[in-house]
Amino acid sequence: MTPSLRSPCALAALVVLALLVVTGCTAADGPAERDEVAVLCSNDAEICRAWAAAFTERSGRDVTLVRLPTSEALERIRRGEGLPEFDIWHGGGAEMYVEAAEEGLLAPYSSPETAMIPDAFRDPERRWSGVYSSMLAFCISPPGLAALDAQTPLTWDDLLDPALTGQVSTASPRTSGTAFTAMSLQIDRLGADAGRDYLEALYAQVLQFTRSGTAPVQVVVHGEAAVALTFAPYCEAARAAGHDVETVVPHDGTDYEIGAVAVLADAPHARGAREYVDFALSAEGQRSGADSGIHQIATRSDLPGNLAEILAYGRYPVIGSPLAERVERRDELLGWFTAEVER
């Protein structure tokens, strides 16, 4: 028999239903969340902390932060499939996000903030969005070059100067999005065969590959190399901190990264994850990284000096290929690196 609305069971059911309506809980959100999010961050550690602090101040949610280079972050996400440990992936080149999206590791989300992100800097299926950019550059140590009696490198070919043997620092393209950007650029600049020949000669100048694309600047700062391949903001931040380094954008061509953010599939704190993406895409979020002392290029079209504006004015000699082409060639280039350089 159907219970009367006066019965204790019916009244209890009505109370639970009312609470769900009041709290805004939905089936998609799952059970009530704790006020926290877990973020996997693939940027400089100081920037990661600045983003987390700004989000906590804005939302009141605590942030659990783990920092990994881009390729290692993707592998960590793959291993966690079915038992997710993170809500958000923030930072690192969009090439890896394209791979993650194709593997079903990212959750679509239409943030209201994406209206200010140009189409070229975000996924058409809403699985990731670009939140910052940086230009590839050399970070040089004038004292280090003087001690080697070497000229300031202004072009990629200048890095092959015999005086710089063992004096070039770069990350491994297998672990770093920064290093893969530099690798892919040589194919755009010279073609497939000549580009690989150049890369083989360049890598012979490297004493040791770092795991992270932000580390080579510190190698130069500590006097262990004279030139680092990095994104310009990391070198500029080191100079602002008082270190004797200079940023050189190579005259014969450079490329840029699109650093992204995404909600991970099956995020344990889905509501908090969406709030975090809203923050990361907002003007406040894109400016917050500068609290670390590292000033990256905004992707929002309403912020001054944004990426679309810089590219339109031709301020840098950008010759990189479209994102889709870089993604397509990645596995082949990394296979070549493993077989021919790391052997």
Contacts in CASP RR format, 6 or more apart in sequence:
PFRMAT RR
TARGET T0000
AUTHOR 0000-0000-0000
METHOD contacts of the structure
MODEL  1
MTPSLRSPCALAALVVLALLVVTGCTAADGPAERDEVAVLCSNDAEICRA
WAAAFTERSGRDVTLVRLPTSEALERIRRGEGLPEFDIWHGGGAEMYVEA
AEEGLLAPYSSPETAMIPDAFRDPERRWSGVYSSMLAFCISPPGLAALDA
QTPLTWDDLLDPALTGQVSTASPRTSGTAFTAMSLQIDRLGADAGRDYLE
ALYAQVLQFTRSGTAPVQVVVHGEAAVALTFAPYCEAARAAGHDVETVVP
HDGTDYEIGAVAVLADAPHARGAREYVDFALSAEGQRSGADSGIHQIATR
SDLPGNLAEILAYGRYPVIGSPLAERVERRDELLGWFTAEVER
3 9 0 8 1.000
3 10 0 8 1.000
4 10 0 8 1.000
5 11 0 8 1.000
5 14 0 8 1.000
23 32 0 8 1.000
25 31 0 8 1.000
25 32 0 8 1.000
28 270 0 8 1.000
29 270 0 8 1.000
29 271 0 8 1.000
30 270 0 8 1.000
33 268 0 8 1.000
33 269 0 8 1.000
33 270 0 8 1.000
33 271 0 8 1.000
33 272 0 8 1.000
34 269 0 8 1.000
35 60 0 8 1.000
35 61 0 8 1.000
35 62 0 8 1.000
36 61 0 8 1.000
36 62 0 8 1.000
36 63 0 8 1.000
36 64 0 8 1.000
36 269 0 8 1.000
37 55 0 8 1.000
37 61 0 8 1.000
37 62 0 8 1.000
37 63 0 8 1.000
37 64 0 8 1.000
37 87 0 8 1.000
37 88 0 8 1.000
37 269 0 8 1.000
37 272 0 8 1.000
37 273 0 8 1.000
37 275 0 8 1.000
37 276 0 8 1.000
38 63 0 8 1.000
38 64 0 8 1.000
38 66 0 8 1.000
38 85 0 8 1.000
38 86 0 8 1.000
38 87 0 8 1.000
38 88 0 8 1.000
38 268 0 8 1.000
38 269 0 8 1.000
39 48 0 8 1.000
39 51 0 8 1.000
39 52 0 8 1.000
39 63 0 8 1.000
39 64 0 8 1.000
39 65 0 8 1.000
39 66 0 8 1.000
39 86 0 8 1.000
39 87 0 8 1.000
39 88 0 8 1.000
39 89 0 8 1.000
39 90 0 8 1.000
39 276 0 8 1.000
40 66 0 8 1.000
40 68 0 8 1.000
40 73 0 8 1.000
40 76 0 8 1.000
40 77 0 8 1.000
40 86 0 8 1.000
40 88 0 8 1.000
40 89 0 8 1.000
40 90 0 8 1.000
40 264 0 8 1.000
41 47 0 8 1.000
41 48 0 8 1.000
41 51 0 8 1.000
41 52 0 8 1.000
41 65 0 8 1.000
41 66 0 8 1.000
41 67 0 8 1.000
41 68 0 8 1.000
41 90 0 8 1.000
41 91 0 8 1.000
42 67 0 8 1.000
42 68 0 8 1.000
42 69 0 8 1.000
42 70 0 8 1.000
42 73 0 8 1.000
42 89 0 8 1.000
42 90 0 8 1.000
42 91 0 8 1.000
42 92 0 8 1.000
42 93 0 8 1.000
42 96 0 8 1.000
43 51 0 8 1.000
43 67 0 8 1.000
43 90 0 8 1.000
43 91 0 8 1.000
43 92 0 8 1.000
43 214 0 8 1.000
43 259 0 8 1.000
44 214 0 8 1.000
44 234 0 8 1.000
44 292 0 8 1.000
44 294 0 8 1.000
45 67 0 8 1.000
45 214 0 8 1.000
46 292 0 8 1.000
46 293 0 8 1.000
46 294 0 8 1.000
47 289 0 8 1.000
47 292 0 8 1.000
47 294 0 8 1.000
47 296 0 8 1.000
48 65 0 8 1.000
48 67 0 8 1.000
48 90 0 8 1.000
49 65 0 8 1.000
49 292 0 8 1.000
50 288 0 8 1.000
50 289 0 8 1.000
50 290 0 8 1.000
50 291 0 8 1.000
50 292 0 8 1.000
51 90 0 8 1.000
51 280 0 8 1.000
51 285 0 8 1.000
51 288 0 8 1.000
51 289 0 8 1.000
52 63 0 8 1.000
52 65 0 8 1.000
53 288 0 8 1.000
53 291 0 8 1.000
54 279 0 8 1.000
54 284 0 8 1.000
54 285 0 8 1.000
54 288 0 8 1.000
54 289 0 8 1.000
54 291 0 8 1.000
55 61 0 8 1.000
55 63 0 8 1.000
55 276 0 8 1.000
55 279 0 8 1.000
55 280 0 8 1.000
55 285 0 8 1.000
55 288 0 8 1.000
56 62 0 8 1.000
56 63 0 8 1.000
58 279 0 8 1.000
58 284 0 8 1.000
59 272 0 8 1.000
59 275 0 8 1.000
59 276 0 8 1.000
59 279 0 8 1.000
61 272 0 8 1.000
61 275 0 8 1.000
61 276 0 8 1.000
66 76 0 8 1.000
66 86 0 8 1.000
68 76 0 8 1.000
69 171 0 8 1.000
69 175 0 8 1.000
69 176 0 8 1.000
69 177 0 8 1.000
69 211 0 8 1.000
69 212 0 8 1.000
69 213 0 8 1.000
70 91 0 8 1.000
70 92 0 8 1.000
70 93 0 8 1.000
70 96 0 8 1.000
70 175 0 8 1.000
70 176 0 8 1.000
70 177 0 8 1.000
71 96 0 8 1.000
71 174 0 8 1.000
71 175 0 8 1.000
71 176 0 8 1.000
71 177 0 8 1.000
71 180 0 8 1.000
72 175 0 8 1.000
72 211 0 8 1.000
73 89 0 8 1.000
73 92 0 8 1.000
73 96 0 8 1.000
74 96 0 8 1.000
74 99 0 8 1.000
74 100 0 8 1.000
76 86 0 8 1.000
77 86 0 8 1.000
77 89 0 8 1.000
77 100 0 8 1.000
77 105 0 8 1.000
77 264 0 8 1.000
78 103 0 8 1.000
78 105 0 8 1.000
81 105 0 8 1.000
81 265 0 8 1.000
82 266 0 8 1.000
84 264 0 8 1.000
84 265 0 8 1.000
84 266 0 8 1.000
84 267 0 8 1.000
84 268 0 8 1.000
85 268 0 8 1.000
86 264 0 8 1.000
86 267 0 8 1.000
87 263 0 8 1.000
87 264 0 8 1.000
87 267 0 8 1.000
87 268 0 8 1.000
87 269 0 8 1.000
87 270 0 8 1.000
87 272 0 8 1.000
87 273 0 8 1.000
87 276 0 8 1.000
88 261 0 8 1.000
88 262 0 8 1.000
88 263 0 8 1.000
88 264 0 8 1.000
88 267 0 8 1.000
88 273 0 8 1.000
88 276 0 8 1.000
88 277 0 8 1.000
89 97 0 8 1.000
89 100 0 8 1.000
89 106 0 8 1.000
89 260 0 8 1.000
89 261 0 8 1.000
89 262 0 8 1.000
89 264 0 8 1.000
90 131 0 8 1.000
90 261 0 8 1.000
90 276 0 8 1.000
90 280 0 8 1.000
91 131 0 8 1.000
91 132 0 8 1.000
91 259 0 8 1.000
91 260 0 8 1.000
91 261 0 8 1.000
92 177 0 8 1.000
92 257 0 8 1.000
92 259 0 8 1.000
92 260 0 8 1.000
93 177 0 8 1.000
93 181 0 8 1.000
93 257 0 8 1.000
93 258 0 8 1.000
93 259 0 8 1.000
93 260 0 8 1.000
94 121 0 8 1.000
94 128 0 8 1.000
94 130 0 8 1.000
94 257 0 8 1.000
94 258 0 8 1.000
94 259 0 8 1.000
94 260 0 8 1.000
94 323 0 8 1.000
95 177 0 8 1.000
95 180 0 8 1.000
95 323 0 8 1.000
95 326 0 8 1.000
95 327 0 8 1.000
95 330 0 8 1.000
96 177 0 8 1.000
97 106 0 8 1.000
97 123 0 8 1.000
97 127 0 8 1.000
97 128 0 8 1.000
97 260 0 8 1.000
97 262 0 8 1.000
98 123 0 8 1.000
98 128 0 8 1.000
98 323 0 8 1.000
98 324 0 8 1.000
98 327 0 8 1.000
99 327 0 8 1.000
99 330 0 8 1.000
100 106 0 8 1.000
100 128 0 8 1.000
100 262 0 8 1.000
101 123 0 8 1.000
101 125 0 8 1.000
101 127 0 8 1.000
101 128 0 8 1.000
101 262 0 8 1.000
104 265 0 8 1.000
105 264 0 8 1.000
105 265 0 8 1.000
106 127 0 8 1.000
106 128 0 8 1.000
106 262 0 8 1.000
106 263 0 8 1.000
106 264 0 8 1.000
106 265 0 8 1.000
107 127 0 8 1.000
107 262 0 8 1.000
107 263 0 8 1.000
107 264 0 8 1.000
107 265 0 8 1.000
107 266 0 8 1.000
107 267 0 8 1.000
107 270 0 8 1.000
107 273 0 8 1.000
108 125 0 8 1.000
108 126 0 8 1.000
108 127 0 8 1.000
109 126 0 8 1.000
109 127 0 8 1.000
109 263 0 8 1.000
109 273 0 8 1.000
109 274 0 8 1.000
109 277 0 8 1.000
110 126 0 8 1.000
111 129 0 8 1.000
111 274 0 8 1.000
111 277 0 8 1.000
111 278 0 8 1.000
111 281 0 8 1.000
112 278 0 8 1.000
113 277 0 8 1.000
113 278 0 8 1.000
113 281 0 8 1.000
113 282 0 8 1.000
114 122 0 8 1.000
114 126 0 8 1.000
114 129 0 8 1.000
114 281 0 8 1.000
116 281 0 8 1.000
116 283 0 8 1.000
116 300 0 8 1.000
116 301 0 8 1.000
116 302 0 8 1.000
117 129 0 8 1.000
117 130 0 8 1.000
117 281 0 8 1.000
117 299 0 8 1.000
117 300 0 8 1.000
117 301 0 8 1.000
118 299 0 8 1.000
118 301 0 8 1.000
118 308 0 8 1.000
120 308 0 8 1.000
121 129 0 8 1.000
121 130 0 8 1.000
121 133 0 8 1.000
121 258 0 8 1.000
121 299 0 8 1.000
121 307 0 8 1.000
121 308 0 8 1.000
122 128 0 8 1.000
122 129 0 8 1.000
122 130 0 8 1.000
123 129 0 8 1.000
127 262 0 8 1.000
128 260 0 8 1.000
128 261 0 8 1.000
128 262 0 8 1.000
129 260 0 8 1.000
129 261 0 8 1.000
129 262 0 8 1.000
129 277 0 8 1.000
129 281 0 8 1.000
129 299 0 8 1.000
130 258 0 8 1.000
130 259 0 8 1.000
130 260 0 8 1.000
130 261 0 8 1.000
130 281 0 8 1.000
130 299 0 8 1.000
131 259 0 8 1.000
131 260 0 8 1.000
131 261 0 8 1.000
131 280 0 8 1.000
131 281 0 8 1.000
131 285 0 8 1.000
131 286 0 8 1.000
131 299 0 8 1.000
132 259 0 8 1.000
132 286 0 8 1.000
132 289 0 8 1.000
132 296 0 8 1.000
132 297 0 8 1.000
132 298 0 8 1.000
132 299 0 8 1.000
133 256 0 8 1.000
133 257 0 8 1.000
133 258 0 8 1.000
133 259 0 8 1.000
133 296 0 8 1.000
133 297 0 8 1.000
133 298 0 8 1.000
133 299 0 8 1.000
133 307 0 8 1.000
134 231 0 8 1.000
134 232 0 8 1.000
134 233 0 8 1.000
134 234 0 8 1.000
134 256 0 8 1.000
134 257 0 8 1.000
134 296 0 8 1.000
134 297 0 8 1.000
135 231 0 8 1.000
135 232 0 8 1.000
135 249 0 8 1.000
135 254 0 8 1.000
135 255 0 8 1.000
135 256 0 8 1.000
135 297 0 8 1.000
135 316 0 8 1.000
135 318 0 8 1.000
136 178 0 8 1.000
136 181 0 8 1.000
136 182 0 8 1.000
136 185 0 8 1.000
136 229 0 8 1.000
136 230 0 8 1.000
136 231 0 8 1.000
136 232 0 8 1.000
136 249 0 8 1.000
136 250 0 8 1.000
136 254 0 8 1.000
136 255 0 8 1.000
136 256 0 8 1.000
136 257 0 8 1.000
137 230 0 8 1.000
137 231 0 8 1.000
137 232 0 8 1.000
137 235 0 8 1.000
137 247 0 8 1.000
137 248 0 8 1.000
137 249 0 8 1.000
137 250 0 8 1.000
137 254 0 8 1.000
138 153 0 8 1.000
138 159 0 8 1.000
138 227 0 8 1.000
138 228 0 8 1.000
138 229 0 8 1.000
138 230 0 8 1.000
138 247 0 8 1.000
138 248 0 8 1.000
138 249 0 8 1.000
138 250 0 8 1.000
139 216 0 8 1.000
139 217 0 8 1.000
139 220 0 8 1.000
139 227 0 8 1.000
139 228 0 8 1.000
139 229 0 8 1.000
139 230 0 8 1.000
139 234 0 8 1.000
139 235 0 8 1.000
139 238 0 8 1.000
139 245 0 8 1.000
139 246 0 8 1.000
139 247 0 8 1.000
139 248 0 8 1.000
140 152 0 8 1.000
140 153 0 8 1.000
140 220 0 8 1.000
140 226 0 8 1.000
140 227 0 8 1.000
140 228 0 8 1.000
140 245 0 8 1.000
140 246 0 8 1.000
140 247 0 8 1.000
140 248 0 8 1.000
141 220 0 8 1.000
141 221 0 8 1.000
141 223 0 8 1.000
141 225 0 8 1.000
141 226 0 8 1.000
141 227 0 8 1.000
141 244 0 8 1.000
141 245 0 8 1.000
142 152 0 8 1.000
142 244 0 8 1.000
142 245 0 8 1.000
142 246 0 8 1.000
143 244 0 8 1.000
144 223 0 8 1.000
144 226 0 8 1.000
145 151 0 8 1.000
145 152 0 8 1.000
145 226 0 8 1.000
145 227 0 8 1.000
147 226 0 8 1.000
148 163 0 8 1.000
148 164 0 8 1.000
148 167 0 8 1.000
148 226 0 8 1.000
149 163 0 8 1.000
150 161 0 8 1.000
150 163 0 8 1.000
150 164 0 8 1.000
150 167 0 8 1.000
150 226 0 8 1.000
151 158 0 8 1.000
151 161 0 8 1.000
152 158 0 8 1.000
152 246 0 8 1.000
152 248 0 8 1.000
153 159 0 8 1.000
153 161 0 8 1.000
153 164 0 8 1.000
153 227 0 8 1.000
153 248 0 8 1.000
153 250 0 8 1.000
154 248 0 8 1.000
154 250 0 8 1.000
154 251 0 8 1.000
155 250 0 8 1.000
155 251 0 8 1.000
155 252 0 8 1.000
156 186 0 8 1.000
156 189 0 8 1.000
156 198 0 8 1.000
156 202 0 8 1.000
156 250 0 8 1.000
156 252 0 8 1.000
156 253 0 8 1.000
157 252 0 8 1.000
159 168 0 8 1.000
159 202 0 8 1.000
159 205 0 8 1.000
159 227 0 8 1.000
160 201 0 8 1.000
160 202 0 8 1.000
160 205 0 8 1.000
164 205 0 8 1.000
164 226 0 8 1.000
164 227 0 8 1.000
165 204 0 8 1.000
165 205 0 8 1.000
166 205 0 8 1.000
166 206 0 8 1.000
166 207 0 8 1.000
166 225 0 8 1.000
167 205 0 8 1.000
167 207 0 8 1.000
167 225 0 8 1.000
167 226 0 8 1.000
167 227 0 8 1.000
168 202 0 8 1.000
168 205 0 8 1.000
168 206 0 8 1.000
168 207 0 8 1.000
168 225 0 8 1.000
168 226 0 8 1.000
168 227 0 8 1.000
168 228 0 8 1.000
168 229 0 8 1.000
169 206 0 8 1.000
169 207 0 8 1.000
169 208 0 8 1.000
169 210 0 8 1.000
169 215 0 8 1.000
169 216 0 8 1.000
169 219 0 8 1.000
169 220 0 8 1.000
169 224 0 8 1.000
169 225 0 8 1.000
169 227 0 8 1.000
169 228 0 8 1.000
169 229 0 8 1.000
170 179 0 8 1.000
170 182 0 8 1.000
170 206 0 8 1.000
170 209 0 8 1.000
170 210 0 8 1.000
170 213 0 8 1.000
170 216 0 8 1.000
170 228 0 8 1.000
170 229 0 8 1.000
171 177 0 8 1.000
171 178 0 8 1.000
171 179 0 8 1.000
171 209 0 8 1.000
171 210 0 8 1.000
171 211 0 8 1.000
171 212 0 8 1.000
171 213 0 8 1.000
171 215 0 8 1.000
171 216 0 8 1.000
171 229 0 8 1.000
172 179 0 8 1.000
172 209 0 8 1.000
172 210 0 8 1.000
172 211 0 8 1.000
172 337 0 8 1.000
173 179 0 8 1.000
173 180 0 8 1.000
173 182 0 8 1.000
173 183 0 8 1.000
173 333 0 8 1.000
173 334 0 8 1.000
173 337 0 8 1.000
174 334 0 8 1.000
174 337 0 8 1.000
174 338 0 8 1.000
174 342 0 8 1.000
175 211 0 8 1.000
175 212 0 8 1.000
176 210 0 8 1.000
176 211 0 8 1.000
176 212 0 8 1.000
176 213 0 8 1.000
177 213 0 8 1.000
177 257 0 8 1.000
178 213 0 8 1.000
178 214 0 8 1.000
178 229 0 8 1.000
178 230 0 8 1.000
178 231 0 8 1.000
178 257 0 8 1.000
179 209 0 8 1.000
179 213 0 8 1.000
179 229 0 8 1.000
180 326 0 8 1.000
180 330 0 8 1.000
180 333 0 8 1.000
180 334 0 8 1.000
181 255 0 8 1.000
181 256 0 8 1.000
181 257 0 8 1.000
181 326 0 8 1.000
182 229 0 8 1.000
182 255 0 8 1.000
183 199 0 8 1.000
183 333 0 8 1.000
183 337 0 8 1.000
184 255 0 8 1.000
184 320 0 8 1.000
184 321 0 8 1.000
184 326 0 8 1.000
184 329 0 8 1.000
184 330 0 8 1.000
184 333 0 8 1.000
185 253 0 8 1.000
185 254 0 8 1.000
185 255 0 8 1.000
185 319 0 8 1.000
185 320 0 8 1.000
186 195 0 8 1.000
186 196 0 8 1.000
186 198 0 8 1.000
186 199 0 8 1.000
186 202 0 8 1.000
187 195 0 8 1.000
187 196 0 8 1.000
187 321 0 8 1.000
187 329 0 8 1.000
187 333 0 8 1.000
188 255 0 8 1.000
188 319 0 8 1.000
188 320 0 8 1.000
188 321 0 8 1.000
189 195 0 8 1.000
189 198 0 8 1.000
189 252 0 8 1.000
189 253 0 8 1.000
189 319 0 8 1.000
190 197 0 8 1.000
190 198 0 8 1.000
196 336 0 8 1.000
196 340 0 8 1.000
199 337 0 8 1.000
199 341 0 8 1.000
200 340 0 8 1.000
200 341 0 8 1.000
203 341 0 8 1.000
207 224 0 8 1.000
207 225 0 8 1.000
210 216 0 8 1.000
210 219 0 8 1.000
213 230 0 8 1.000
213 231 0 8 1.000
214 230 0 8 1.000
214 234 0 8 1.000
216 225 0 8 1.000
216 228 0 8 1.000
216 229 0 8 1.000
216 230 0 8 1.000
217 228 0 8 1.000
217 230 0 8 1.000
217 234 0 8 1.000
217 235 0 8 1.000
217 238 0 8 1.000
217 245 0 8 1.000
218 238 0 8 1.000
219 225 0 8 1.000
219 228 0 8 1.000
220 226 0 8 1.000
220 227 0 8 1.000
220 228 0 8 1.000
220 238 0 8 1.000
220 245 0 8 1.000
221 238 0 8 1.000
221 243 0 8 1.000
221 245 0 8 1.000
228 235 0 8 1.000
231 257 0 8 1.000
231 296 0 8 1.000
232 247 0 8 1.000
232 249 0 8 1.000
233 294 0 8 1.000
233 295 0 8 1.000
233 296 0 8 1.000
234 294 0 8 1.000
235 245 0 8 1.000
235 246 0 8 1.000
235 247 0 8 1.000
236 247 0 8 1.000
236 294 0 8 1.000
236 295 0 8 1.000
237 292 0 8 1.000
237 293 0 8 1.000
237 294 0 8 1.000
237 295 0 8 1.000
238 245 0 8 1.000
239 245 0 8 1.000
239 246 0 8 1.000
239 247 0 8 1.000
240 293 0 8 1.000
249 316 0 8 1.000
249 317 0 8 1.000
250 317 0 8 1.000
251 317 0 8 1.000
252 317 0 8 1.000
253 317 0 8 1.000
253 318 0 8 1.000
253 319 0 8 1.000
254 316 0 8 1.000
254 317 0 8 1.000
254 318 0 8 1.000
254 319 0 8 1.000
255 318 0 8 1.000
255 319 0 8 1.000
255 320 0 8 1.000
256 297 0 8 1.000
256 307 0 8 1.000
256 316 0 8 1.000
256 318 0 8 1.000
258 299 0 8 1.000
258 307 0 8 1.000
258 323 0 8 1.000
261 276 0 8 1.000
261 277 0 8 1.000
261 280 0 8 1.000
261 281 0 8 1.000
262 277 0 8 1.000
263 270 0 8 1.000
263 273 0 8 1.000
263 274 0 8 1.000
263 276 0 8 1.000
263 277 0 8 1.000
264 273 0 8 1.000
267 273 0 8 1.000
279 285 0 8 1.000
280 286 0 8 1.000
281 300 0 8 1.000
283 298 0 8 1.000
283 300 0 8 1.000
283 302 0 8 1.000
283 303 0 8 1.000
286 298 0 8 1.000
286 299 0 8 1.000
286 300 0 8 1.000
286 303 0 8 1.000
287 298 0 8 1.000
287 303 0 8 1.000
289 296 0 8 1.000
290 296 0 8 1.000
297 305 0 8 1.000
297 306 0 8 1.000
297 307 0 8 1.000
297 310 0 8 1.000
298 305 0 8 1.000
298 306 0 8 1.000
298 307 0 8 1.000
299 306 0 8 1.000
299 307 0 8 1.000
299 308 0 8 1.000
300 306 0 8 1.000
301 308 0 8 1.000
301 309 0 8 1.000
310 316 0 8 1.000
311 318 0 8 1.000
320 326 0 8 1.000
END
